[in-house]
Amino acid sequence: MEPVPPGIDPTKAHPSRRYNYWLGGKDNFAVDRESAETVASGFPTVALAARENRKFMARAVRYLARDAGITQFLDIGTGLPSAGNVHEVAQAIDPASRIVYVDNDPVVLVHARALLTSSPEGRTAYIDADLREPEKILAAPELAATLDLTRPVALMLVAIMHFVSDDEDPYGLVARLVGALPPGSHVVITHATGDHLTPDQYEEAVETNRLSGVPFSLRTRAEFTRFFDGLDLVDPGVTNVVEWRPDLPPRHRPSVEDVSMYCAAARIP
């Protein structure tokens, strides 16, 4: 029997621990692995998609830190620490970068020390909160102590919005967060889609996600693009994570069908 830290329901899978499993990590429980394998039975390349999503995040942070001059990051839905966390990528470019991480998994909280290993010039902080509580995030003292919301911030919503169902007002949640950021800030979102699947594959993916015990919403390109209403998309706009400013030639990249993940970065005018 695996030891379970306080505050964790060992009968309920959590997205961050399931993602950790797909990335090859060990900070997950049997229920998370079972849920992950259920999803994989309907979408066999899901672990590949998770890895490509993580690679995209690193490229996006490098772009923001190096080319857009962003030194402040608000990463919501952080997940468990692994190689190439936002602060590691950003501070490798500008050591004075400041990062606030947000997640609602007690296991992430346990491992938060690894997320708080900032460079001496910069700073990191962790907020235990849910994306569905934007006011709690924005009012957190850790946020005010770390980020200056009068200066541009990069809002990172990487592989999290597909866990927010339509009846939880996903667009309103993003709009409330975006509304708290000044002009010149950026928003980065990735999101699973069924657009590249055949009708049979789509039905199987939806059913296995339902059976996995973790609510999940595949959204179309149009539905994903709506998150960026009123914002200025950064080139190349809305695309698959493998095609956004890639550092490998096409022959060395996975197919968009196998990854099935939209992404975009946009500037707040």
Sequence and secondary structure as in RCSB ss.txt:
>XXXX:A:sequence
MEPVPPGIDPTKAHPSRRYNYWLGGKDNFAVDRESAETVASGFPTVALAARENRKFMARAVRYLARDAGITQFLD
IGTGLPSAGNVHEVAQAIDPASRIVYVDNDPVVLVHARALLTSSPEGRTAYIDADLREPEKILAAPELAATLDLT
RPVALMLVAIMHFVSDDEDPYGLVARLVGALPPGSHVVITHATGDHLTPDQYEEAVETNRLSGVPFSLRTRAEFT
RFFDGLDLVDPGVTNVVEWRPDLPPRHRPSVEDVSMYCAAARIP
>XXXX:A:secstr
     TT  TTS  HHHHHHHHTT S   HHHHHHHHHHHHHSTTHHHHHHHHHHHHHHHHHHHHHTS   EEEE
ES  S  SS HHHHHHHH TT EEEEEE  HHHHHTGGGGG   SSSEEEEEE  TT HHHHHH HHHHHH  TT
S  EEEETT GGGS GGG HHHHHHHHHHTS TT EEEEEEE STTS HHHHHHHHHHHHHTTS      HHHHH
GGGTTSEE TT SEEGGGSS SS GGGS  HHHH EEEEEEE  
